[in-house]
Amino acid sequence: MKKIGMLFGKERSFPMAFIERVNSKNIDGIVAEPVRIDKVMQGESSGYAVIFDRISQDVPFYRAFLKNAALCGTTVINNPFWWSADEKFFNNCLATKIGVPVPKTVILPSKDLPDDTSDESFSNLAYPLDWEGIFNYIGFPAYMKPFAGGGWKNVYQLNSMEEFFEKHAETGQLVMLLQEEIKFDEYYRCYCIGRKHVRIMPYEPRNPHHLRYVANFSPSPERYKLMEDIVLRICNYLGYDFNTVELALRDGVPYAIDFCNPAPDADVASVGQANFDWVVETAANYAIEKAMEHKDNADNLSWGEYISRSAAKKPLI
């Protein structure tokens, strides 16, 4: 029996619908269930062929469990080793090398010193930073947000240097990005599953949260194909099997704004029934596909083009 496990936290609509959808297909030898953990012993199998991870970004214990499970042959969606290493600034840097337009972005040291450090820990860091060069490069308005994490937490829209210094003082030990604002004509949030299935959804981030998927943007077939190609390129290089990519169109050019979302919102109340149904069906089919391909005691993880090309010492493009 090949077991597909769903590892999740407070959310209910997507995990439960996913489990129900997999089991409703009545595929011989495949069953889906919530992951059950009563002990984690080093080098011991989890018992699952596939685990769909929705919560380890918030629970380090789960991340450690998933790495051990992957080492013992479980296919984990998404790869817990890459997810642990990845962050938004790297993603933007990678985008500049693979031909994906992104906003001008810089990374900033935290306002407050990290725990167990002192001024002497930063002897290689210039003080003050070249703020004039940074602000001339980014311009205003700008956005400031953490270099890792998501969920619209600690995100600031800034209109001046004075506002930047005021808000940056509130960020404590967070490492922040300062990013050019893309004044967009259209905006899309795009699911990508299995690095081959894409759903492009009109999205309006300026609306209240529950109305963000209520948008009347309608791309031409040519623009749709361009956005689809960008989404697939990003997810294939990063190696994510379940991700969302946000694209802001300025003068017809799709800029990748946020594309490190390996546990994206999939709640029916926010994404809407049609999008929810697509995600449940596509994720269920992909998990079944991975369970059927699963090989015992093998590395069944997905690794992106960046890692694969680096290991083979090949150029990125």
Short mmCIF file of the C-alpha atoms (twelve columns), coordinates in Angstrom:
data_MODEL
# 
_entry.id   MODEL 
# 
loop_
_atom_site.group_PDB 
_atom_site.id 
_atom_site.type_symbol 
_atom_site.label_atom_id 
_atom_site.label_alt_id 
_atom_site.label_comp_id 
_atom_site.label_asym_id 
_atom_site.label_seq_id 
_atom_site.Cartn_x 
_atom_site.Cartn_y 
_atom_site.Cartn_z 
_atom_site.pdbx_PDB_model_num 
ATOM 1   C CA . MET A 1   0.000   0.000  0.000   1 
ATOM 2   C CA . LYS A 2   1.347   3.437  -1.013  1 
ATOM 3   C CA . LYS A 3   0.263   6.026  1.534   1 
ATOM 4   C CA . ILE A 4   -0.071  9.743  0.689   1 
ATOM 5   C CA . GLY A 5   0.085   11.862 3.835   1 
ATOM 6   C CA . MET A 6   -1.134  15.435 4.314   1 
ATOM 7   C CA . LEU A 7   0.847   17.416 6.934   1 
ATOM 8   C CA . PHE A 8   -1.053  20.549 7.899   1 
ATOM 9   C CA . GLY A 9   -1.810  23.017 10.674  1 
ATOM 10  C CA . LYS A 10  -4.923  25.083 11.333  1 
ATOM 11  C CA . GLU A 11  -6.236  25.000 7.785   1 
ATOM 12  C CA . ARG A 12  -8.977  22.502 6.985   1 
ATOM 13  C CA . SER A 13  -10.663 23.092 3.625   1 
ATOM 14  C CA . PHE A 14  -7.755  22.192 1.323   1 
ATOM 15  C CA . PRO A 15  -6.214  19.314 3.350   1 
ATOM 16  C CA . MET A 16  -9.538  17.573 3.900   1 
ATOM 17  C CA . ALA A 17  -10.692 18.070 0.305   1 
ATOM 18  C CA . PHE A 18  -7.325  16.799 -0.983  1 
ATOM 19  C CA . ILE A 19  -7.538  13.603 1.102   1 
ATOM 20  C CA . GLU A 20  -11.135 13.026 0.069   1 
ATOM 21  C CA . ARG A 21  -10.353 13.611 -3.608  1 
ATOM 22  C CA . VAL A 22  -7.416  11.182 -3.669  1 
ATOM 23  C CA . ASN A 23  -9.429  8.473  -1.949  1 
ATOM 24  C CA . SER A 24  -12.492 9.069  -4.151  1 
ATOM 25  C CA . LYS A 25  -10.479 7.953  -7.177  1 
ATOM 26  C CA . ASN A 26  -10.321 4.431  -5.709  1 
ATOM 27  C CA . ILE A 27  -6.903  3.680  -7.146  1 
ATOM 28  C CA . ASP A 28  -5.787  0.236  -6.110  1 
ATOM 29  C CA . GLY A 29  -2.901  0.342  -3.650  1 
ATOM 30  C CA . ILE A 30  -3.063  4.088  -2.953  1 
ATOM 31  C CA . VAL A 31  -4.648  5.778  0.059   1 
ATOM 32  C CA . ALA A 32  -4.471  9.319  1.453   1 
ATOM 33  C CA . GLU A 33  -4.694  10.325 5.117   1 
ATOM 34  C CA . PRO A 34  -3.554  13.005 7.580   1 
ATOM 35  C CA . VAL A 35  0.047   12.344 8.610   1 
ATOM 36  C CA . ARG A 36  0.279   10.701 12.013  1 
ATOM 37  C CA . ILE A 37  3.500   11.172 14.021  1 
ATOM 38  C CA . ASP A 38  3.969   9.444  17.369  1 
ATOM 39  C CA . LYS A 39  7.755   9.224  17.315  1 
ATOM 40  C CA . VAL A 40  10.621  10.163 15.001  1 
ATOM 41  C CA . MET A 41  13.628  7.860  15.075  1 
ATOM 42  C CA . GLN A 42  16.756  8.610  13.076  1 
ATOM 43  C CA . GLY A 43  16.987  6.733  9.799   1 
ATOM 44  C CA . GLU A 44  13.559  5.117  10.218  1 
ATOM 45  C CA . SER A 45  10.939  5.305  7.468   1 
ATOM 46  C CA . SER A 46  7.863   7.494  7.962   1 
ATOM 47  C CA . GLY A 47  5.700   4.859  6.270   1 
ATOM 48  C CA . TYR A 48  4.545   7.320  3.613   1 
ATOM 49  C CA . ALA A 49  5.358   7.204  -0.080  1 
ATOM 50  C CA . VAL A 50  4.371   10.873 -0.444  1 
ATOM 51  C CA . ILE A 51  3.894   13.660 2.106   1 
ATOM 52  C CA . PHE A 52  2.266   16.945 1.132   1 
ATOM 53  C CA . ASP A 53  3.726   19.598 3.430   1 
ATOM 54  C CA . ARG A 54  1.593   22.610 4.395   1 
ATOM 55  C CA . ILE A 55  3.012   23.572 7.793   1 
ATOM 56  C CA . SER A 56  6.726   22.850 8.326   1 
ATOM 57  C CA . GLN A 57  7.630   26.475 7.538   1 
ATOM 58  C CA . ASP A 58  6.139   27.307 10.941  1 
ATOM 59  C CA . VAL A 59  7.135   24.177 12.895  1 
ATOM 60  C CA . PRO A 60  10.863  23.283 12.946  1 
ATOM 61  C CA . PHE A 61  10.075  19.851 14.424  1 
ATOM 62  C CA . TYR A 62  8.050   19.016 11.307  1 
ATOM 63  C CA . ARG A 63  10.854  20.212 9.030   1 
ATOM 64  C CA . ALA A 64  13.307  17.871 10.772  1 
ATOM 65  C CA . PHE A 65  10.783  15.014 10.521  1 
ATOM 66  C CA . LEU A 66  10.375  15.633 6.783   1 
ATOM 67  C CA . LYS A 67  14.114  15.653 6.124   1 
ATOM 68  C CA . ASN A 68  14.436  12.294 7.850   1 
ATOM 69  C CA . ALA A 69  11.428  10.989 5.901   1 
ATOM 70  C CA . ALA A 70  12.950  12.162 2.615   1 
ATOM 71  C CA . LEU A 71  16.274  10.538 3.483   1 
ATOM 72  C CA . CYS A 72  14.380  7.271  3.922   1 
ATOM 73  C CA . GLY A 73  12.671  7.559  0.517   1 
ATOM 74  C CA . THR A 74  9.514   9.642  1.010   1 
ATOM 75  C CA . THR A 75  8.600   12.080 -1.752  1 
ATOM 76  C CA . VAL A 76  8.033   15.361 0.093   1 
ATOM 77  C CA . ILE A 77  6.121   18.138 -1.629  1 
ATOM 78  C CA . ASN A 78  7.932   20.559 -1.378  1 
ATOM 79  C CA . ASN A 79  11.561  19.473 -0.987  1 
ATOM 80  C CA . PRO A 80  12.334  20.297 2.683   1 
ATOM 81  C CA . PHE A 81  16.070  20.728 2.089   1 
ATOM 82  C CA . TRP A 82  15.629  23.335 -0.633  1 
ATOM 83  C CA . TRP A 83  12.781  25.040 1.208   1 
ATOM 84  C CA . SER A 84  15.052  25.391 4.261   1 
ATOM 85  C CA . ALA A 85  17.744  27.065 2.161   1 
ATOM 86  C CA . ASP A 86  15.601  29.290 -0.035  1 
ATOM 87  C CA . GLU A 87  14.539  32.906 0.547   1 
ATOM 88  C CA . LYS A 88  13.108  35.791 -1.425  1 
ATOM 89  C CA . PHE A 89  16.293  37.766 -2.071  1 
ATOM 90  C CA . PHE A 90  18.007  34.733 -3.600  1 
ATOM 91  C CA . ASN A 91  14.935  34.179 -5.759  1 
ATOM 92  C CA . ASN A 92  15.181  37.703 -7.106  1 
ATOM 93  C CA . CYS A 93  18.905  37.278 -7.738  1 
ATOM 94  C CA . LEU A 94  18.235  34.031 -9.612  1 
ATOM 95  C CA . ALA A 95  15.502  35.695 -11.670 1 
ATOM 96  C CA . THR A 96  18.008  38.240 -12.981 1 
ATOM 97  C CA . LYS A 97  20.110  35.343 -14.318 1 
ATOM 98  C CA . ILE A 98  17.307  33.376 -16.024 1 
ATOM 99  C CA . GLY A 99  15.635  36.216 -17.898 1 
ATOM 100 C CA . VAL A 100 12.671  36.907 -15.596 1 
ATOM 101 C CA . PRO A 101 11.863  40.611 -15.038 1 
ATOM 102 C CA . VAL A 102 11.809  41.539 -11.330 1 
ATOM 103 C CA . PRO A 103 11.647  44.847 -9.431  1 
ATOM 104 C CA . LYS A 104 14.922  46.478 -8.426  1 
ATOM 105 C CA . THR A 105 15.698  45.051 -4.987  1 
ATOM 106 C CA . VAL A 106 18.330  45.400 -2.258  1 
ATOM 107 C CA . ILE A 107 18.755  43.491 0.994   1 
ATOM 108 C CA . LEU A 108 19.323  45.347 4.266   1 
ATOM 109 C CA . PRO A 109 20.991  44.295 7.520   1 
ATOM 110 C CA . SER A 110 18.629  44.132 10.474  1 
ATOM 111 C CA . LYS A 111 18.079  47.352 12.382  1 
ATOM 112 C CA . ASP A 112 18.816  45.655 15.721  1 
ATOM 113 C CA . LEU A 113 21.779  43.395 16.304  1 
ATOM 114 C CA . PRO A 114 20.980  39.666 16.219  1 
ATOM 115 C CA . ASP A 115 21.147  37.848 19.536  1 
ATOM 116 C CA . ASP A 116 24.657  36.941 20.717  1 
ATOM 117 C CA . THR A 117 26.308  39.524 18.450  1 
ATOM 118 C CA . SER A 118 27.888  42.915 19.062  1 
ATOM 119 C CA . ASP A 119 29.144  45.807 16.938  1 
ATOM 120 C CA . GLU A 120 32.400  43.877 16.529  1 
ATOM 121 C CA . SER A 121 30.475  41.101 14.753  1 
ATOM 122 C CA . PHE A 122 29.909  43.510 11.856  1 
ATOM 123 C CA . SER A 123 33.437  44.704 11.187  1 
ATOM 124 C CA . ASN A 124 32.936  44.004 7.460   1 
ATOM 125 C CA . LEU A 125 29.792  46.117 7.214   1 
ATOM 126 C CA . ALA A 126 30.146  49.770 6.224   1 
ATOM 127 C CA . TYR A 127 28.442  52.267 8.504   1 
ATOM 128 C CA . PRO A 128 26.472  54.135 7.466   1 
ATOM 129 C CA . LEU A 129 25.389  52.205 4.401   1 
ATOM 130 C CA . ASP A 130 25.386  54.012 1.074   1 
ATOM 131 C CA . TRP A 131 21.804  55.157 1.609   1 
ATOM 132 C CA . GLU A 132 21.972  57.706 -1.215  1 
ATOM 133 C CA . GLY A 133 23.052  55.011 -3.675  1 
ATOM 134 C CA . ILE A 134 20.380  52.616 -2.393  1 
ATOM 135 C CA . PHE A 135 17.561  55.159 -2.627  1 
ATOM 136 C CA . ASN A 136 18.669  56.383 -6.065  1 
ATOM 137 C CA . TYR A 137 18.658  52.773 -7.298  1 
ATOM 138 C CA . ILE A 138 15.261  51.803 -5.848  1 
ATOM 139 C CA . GLY A 139 13.401  55.122 -5.979  1 
ATOM 140 C CA . PHE A 140 10.165  55.987 -4.183  1 
ATOM 141 C CA . PRO A 141 7.450   54.802 -3.742  1 
ATOM 142 C CA . ALA A 142 8.988   51.539 -2.587  1 
ATOM 143 C CA . TYR A 143 8.088   48.468 -0.583  1 
ATOM 144 C CA . MET A 144 9.956   47.060 2.383   1 
ATOM 145 C CA . LYS A 145 9.327   43.469 3.454   1 
ATOM 146 C CA . PRO A 146 11.170  40.580 5.134   1 
ATOM 147 C CA . PHE A 147 13.645  38.710 2.947   1 
ATOM 148 C CA . ALA A 148 12.073  35.422 4.083   1 
ATOM 149 C CA . GLY A 149 8.556   34.425 5.073   1 
ATOM 150 C CA . GLY A 150 5.221   35.553 3.704   1 
ATOM 151 C CA . GLY A 151 1.600   36.213 4.488   1 
ATOM 152 C CA . TRP A 152 1.789   40.012 4.113   1 
ATOM 153 C CA . LYS A 153 3.475   40.283 7.525   1 
ATOM 154 C CA . ASN A 154 5.729   43.308 8.201   1 
ATOM 155 C CA . VAL A 155 5.176   44.765 4.732   1 
ATOM 156 C CA . TYR A 156 5.496   48.548 4.365   1 
ATOM 157 C CA . GLN A 157 4.728   50.915 1.517   1 
ATOM 158 C CA . LEU A 158 7.163   53.825 1.699   1 
ATOM 159 C CA . ASN A 159 7.058   57.220 0.010   1 
ATOM 160 C CA . SER A 160 10.228  58.954 1.228   1 
ATOM 161 C CA . MET A 161 13.591  58.507 2.927   1 
ATOM 162 C CA . GLU A 162 12.124  59.861 6.150   1 
ATOM 163 C CA . GLU A 163 9.350   57.286 6.072   1 
ATOM 164 C CA . PHE A 164 11.863  54.535 5.339   1 
ATOM 165 C CA . PHE A 165 13.998  55.317 8.402   1 
ATOM 166 C CA . GLU A 166 10.904  55.625 10.592  1 
ATOM 167 C CA . LYS A 167 9.524   52.239 9.532   1 
ATOM 168 C CA . HIS A 168 12.886  50.468 9.376   1 
ATOM 169 C CA . ALA A 169 13.355  51.352 13.043  1 
ATOM 170 C CA . GLU A 170 10.305  49.190 13.805  1 
ATOM 171 C CA . THR A 171 11.666  46.023 12.181  1 
ATOM 172 C CA . GLY A 172 13.923  44.851 15.019  1 
ATOM 173 C CA . GLN A 173 16.038  41.850 14.033  1 
ATOM 174 C CA . LEU A 174 14.209  41.178 10.767  1 
ATOM 175 C CA . VAL A 175 16.355  41.242 7.646   1 
ATOM 176 C CA . MET A 176 14.419  43.324 5.149   1 
ATOM 177 C CA . LEU A 177 14.237  43.859 1.402   1 
ATOM 178 C CA . LEU A 178 13.737  47.285 -0.106  1 
ATOM 179 C CA . GLN A 179 12.043  46.932 -3.463  1 
ATOM 180 C CA . GLU A 180 10.991  49.164 -6.305  1 
ATOM 181 C CA . GLU A 181 7.236   49.614 -6.539  1 
ATOM 182 C CA . ILE A 182 5.821   48.322 -9.820  1 
ATOM 183 C CA . LYS A 183 2.822   50.460 -10.701 1 
ATOM 184 C CA . PHE A 184 0.868   47.771 -12.438 1 
ATOM 185 C CA . ASP A 185 -1.967  47.762 -14.937 1 
ATOM 186 C CA . GLU A 186 -2.889  44.132 -14.243 1 
ATOM 187 C CA . TYR A 187 -1.942  41.645 -11.542 1 
ATOM 188 C CA . TYR A 188 -2.092  37.844 -11.477 1 
ATOM 189 C CA . ARG A 189 -1.513  35.129 -8.907  1 
ATOM 190 C CA . CYS A 190 -0.502  31.865 -10.519 1 
ATOM 191 C CA . TYR A 191 -0.579  28.368 -9.056  1 
ATOM 192 C CA . CYS A 192 2.039   25.973 -10.376 1 
ATOM 193 C CA . ILE A 193 1.758   22.274 -9.507  1 
ATOM 194 C CA . GLY A 194 4.242   19.619 -10.529 1 
ATOM 195 C CA . ARG A 195 6.236   22.253 -12.410 1 
ATOM 196 C CA . LYS A 196 3.919   21.653 -15.381 1 
ATOM 197 C CA . HIS A 197 0.341   22.610 -14.416 1 
ATOM 198 C CA . VAL A 198 -0.364  26.352 -14.230 1 
ATOM 199 C CA . ARG A 199 -3.507  28.245 -13.281 1 
ATOM 200 C CA . ILE A 200 -3.350  31.997 -13.870 1 
ATOM 201 C CA . MET A 201 -5.798  33.881 -11.657 1 
ATOM 202 C CA . PRO A 202 -6.642  37.589 -11.904 1 
ATOM 203 C CA . TYR A 203 -5.806  39.086 -8.515  1 
ATOM 204 C CA . GLU A 204 -6.156  42.538 -6.972  1 
ATOM 205 C CA . PRO A 205 -3.807  42.920 -3.973  1 
ATOM 206 C CA . ARG A 206 -5.214  46.372 -3.195  1 
ATOM 207 C CA . ASN A 207 -8.613  44.869 -2.348  1 
ATOM 208 C CA . PRO A 208 -9.532  43.571 1.122   1 
ATOM 209 C CA . HIS A 209 -8.206  40.043 1.599   1 
ATOM 210 C CA . HIS A 210 -11.515 38.285 0.930   1 
ATOM 211 C CA . LEU A 211 -11.981 40.204 -2.347  1 
ATOM 212 C CA . ARG A 212 -8.507  39.908 -3.835  1 
ATOM 213 C CA . TYR A 213 -9.548  37.233 -6.314  1 
ATOM 214 C CA . VAL A 214 -12.403 39.454 -7.502  1 
ATOM 215 C CA . ALA A 215 -10.652 41.127 -10.444 1 
ATOM 216 C CA . ASN A 216 -11.622 41.568 -14.073 1 
ATOM 217 C CA . PHE A 217 -8.167  41.386 -15.680 1 
ATOM 218 C CA . SER A 218 -8.301  39.331 -18.869 1 
ATOM 219 C CA . PRO A 219 -4.973  38.592 -20.606 1 
ATOM 220 C CA . SER A 220 -4.721  37.990 -24.322 1 
ATOM 221 C CA . PRO A 221 -3.663  34.482 -25.423 1 
ATOM 222 C CA . GLU A 222 -0.172  35.801 -26.176 1 
ATOM 223 C CA . ARG A 223 0.187   37.432 -22.758 1 
ATOM 224 C CA . TYR A 224 -1.236  34.352 -21.055 1 
ATOM 225 C CA . LYS A 225 1.423   32.203 -22.748 1 
ATOM 226 C CA . LEU A 226 4.162   34.661 -21.736 1 
ATOM 227 C CA . MET A 227 3.054   34.530 -18.088 1 
ATOM 228 C CA . GLU A 228 2.756   30.750 -18.180 1 
ATOM 229 C CA . ASP A 229 6.305   30.459 -19.532 1 
ATOM 230 C CA . ILE A 230 7.631   32.723 -16.756 1 
ATOM 231 C CA . VAL A 231 5.828   30.742 -14.045 1 
ATOM 232 C CA . LEU A 232 7.168   27.431 -15.363 1 
ATOM 233 C CA . ARG A 233 10.695  28.810 -15.725 1 
ATOM 234 C CA . ILE A 234 10.719  30.067 -12.132 1 
ATOM 235 C CA . CYS A 235 9.314   26.881 -10.609 1 
ATOM 236 C CA . ASN A 236 11.549  24.610 -12.660 1 
ATOM 237 C CA . TYR A 237 14.693  26.498 -11.635 1 
ATOM 238 C CA . LEU A 238 13.657  26.627 -7.968  1 
ATOM 239 C CA . GLY A 239 12.368  23.062 -7.957  1 
ATOM 240 C CA . TYR A 240 9.032   23.727 -6.266  1 
ATOM 241 C CA . ASP A 241 6.249   21.253 -7.019  1 
ATOM 242 C CA . PHE A 242 3.595   23.430 -5.354  1 
ATOM 243 C CA . ASN A 243 4.047   27.181 -5.461  1 
ATOM 244 C CA . THR A 244 2.407   30.442 -6.418  1 
ATOM 245 C CA . VAL A 245 3.981   33.171 -8.513  1 
ATOM 246 C CA . GLU A 246 2.642   36.722 -8.434  1 
ATOM 247 C CA . LEU A 247 3.030   38.744 -11.610 1 
ATOM 248 C CA . ALA A 248 2.487   42.495 -11.954 1 
ATOM 249 C CA . LEU A 249 2.104   43.776 -15.515 1 
ATOM 250 C CA . ARG A 250 3.573   47.197 -16.231 1 
ATOM 251 C CA . ASP A 251 3.405   48.386 -19.830 1 
ATOM 252 C CA . GLY A 252 2.673   44.811 -20.867 1 
ATOM 253 C CA . VAL A 253 5.766   43.374 -19.135 1 
ATOM 254 C CA . PRO A 254 5.105   40.753 -16.411 1 
ATOM 255 C CA . TYR A 255 7.301   41.414 -13.362 1 
ATOM 256 C CA . ALA A 256 7.667   38.566 -10.861 1 
ATOM 257 C CA . ILE A 257 6.841   40.194 -7.528  1 
ATOM 258 C CA . ASP A 258 6.581   37.313 -5.091  1 
ATOM 259 C CA . PHE A 259 7.398   33.759 -6.093  1 
ATOM 260 C CA . CYS A 260 8.593   31.955 -2.985  1 
ATOM 261 C CA . ASN A 261 5.238   30.622 -1.737  1 
ATOM 262 C CA . PRO A 262 5.711   26.867 -1.180  1 
ATOM 263 C CA . ALA A 263 2.662   26.692 1.118   1 
ATOM 264 C CA . PRO A 264 0.349   29.115 -0.684  1 
ATOM 265 C CA . ASP A 265 -3.154  30.020 0.397   1 
ATOM 266 C CA . ALA A 266 -5.554  27.383 -0.884  1 
ATOM 267 C CA . ASP A 267 -8.557  28.045 1.329   1 
ATOM 268 C CA . VAL A 268 -11.862 27.929 -0.504  1 
ATOM 269 C CA . ALA A 269 -13.104 31.066 1.277   1 
ATOM 270 C CA . SER A 270 -10.298 33.203 -0.127  1 
ATOM 271 C CA . VAL A 271 -9.413  31.689 -3.511  1 
ATOM 272 C CA . GLY A 272 -12.992 30.944 -4.591  1 
ATOM 273 C CA . GLN A 273 -14.669 27.692 -5.528  1 
ATOM 274 C CA . ALA A 274 -13.417 27.384 -9.105  1 
ATOM 275 C CA . ASN A 275 -9.767  27.962 -8.182  1 
ATOM 276 C CA . PHE A 276 -10.136 25.706 -5.151  1 
ATOM 277 C CA . ASP A 277 -11.552 22.861 -7.235  1 
ATOM 278 C CA . TRP A 278 -8.664  23.150 -9.704  1 
ATOM 279 C CA . VAL A 279 -6.041  23.085 -6.955  1 
ATOM 280 C CA . VAL A 280 -7.596  20.094 -5.182  1 
ATOM 281 C CA . GLU A 281 -7.968  18.071 -8.380  1 
ATOM 282 C CA . THR A 282 -4.528  18.930 -9.780  1 
ATOM 283 C CA . ALA A 283 -2.722  18.411 -6.467  1 
ATOM 284 C CA . ALA A 284 -4.485  15.071 -5.927  1 
ATOM 285 C CA . ASN A 285 -3.552  13.839 -9.405  1 
ATOM 286 C CA . TYR A 286 0.056   14.952 -8.979  1 
ATOM 287 C CA . ALA A 287 0.418   13.290 -5.567  1 
ATOM 288 C CA . ILE A 288 -0.990  10.070 -6.998  1 
ATOM 289 C CA . GLU A 289 1.465   10.310 -9.903  1 
ATOM 290 C CA . LYS A 290 4.367   10.684 -7.462  1 
ATOM 291 C CA . ALA A 291 3.097   7.779  -5.326  1 
ATOM 292 C CA . MET A 292 2.946   5.527  -8.386  1 
ATOM 293 C CA . GLU A 293 6.503   6.540  -9.369  1 
ATOM 294 C CA . HIS A 294 7.813   6.095  -5.836  1 
ATOM 295 C CA . LYS A 295 10.811  3.804  -5.357  1 
ATOM 296 C CA . ASP A 296 11.649  2.416  -1.942  1 
ATOM 297 C CA . ASN A 297 14.915  3.519  -0.324  1 
ATOM 298 C CA . ALA A 298 15.685  6.014  -3.102  1 
ATOM 299 C CA . ASP A 299 15.938  9.790  -3.351  1 
ATOM 300 C CA . ASN A 300 12.430  10.622 -4.554  1 
ATOM 301 C CA . LEU A 301 12.699  14.387 -4.048  1 
ATOM 302 C CA . SER A 302 12.456  16.991 -6.791  1 
ATOM 303 C CA . TRP A 303 15.538  19.142 -7.304  1 
ATOM 304 C CA . GLY A 304 15.421  22.316 -9.360  1 
ATOM 305 C CA . GLU A 305 17.438  23.356 -12.352 1 
ATOM 306 C CA . TYR A 306 19.575  25.690 -10.241 1 
ATOM 307 C CA . ILE A 307 20.816  22.827 -8.045  1 
ATOM 308 C CA . SER A 308 21.066  20.363 -10.926 1 
ATOM 309 C CA . ARG A 309 23.061  22.725 -13.112 1 
ATOM 310 C CA . SER A 310 25.298  23.772 -10.221 1 
ATOM 311 C CA . ALA A 311 26.094  20.134 -9.406  1 
ATOM 312 C CA . ALA A 312 26.927  19.487 -13.065 1 
ATOM 313 C CA . LYS A 313 28.854  22.800 -13.289 1 
ATOM 314 C CA . LYS A 314 26.650  23.949 -16.134 1 
ATOM 315 C CA . PRO A 315 25.696  27.585 -16.818 1 
ATOM 316 C CA . LEU A 316 22.228  28.635 -15.643 1 
ATOM 317 C CA . ILE A 317 20.980  29.292 -19.142 1 
# 
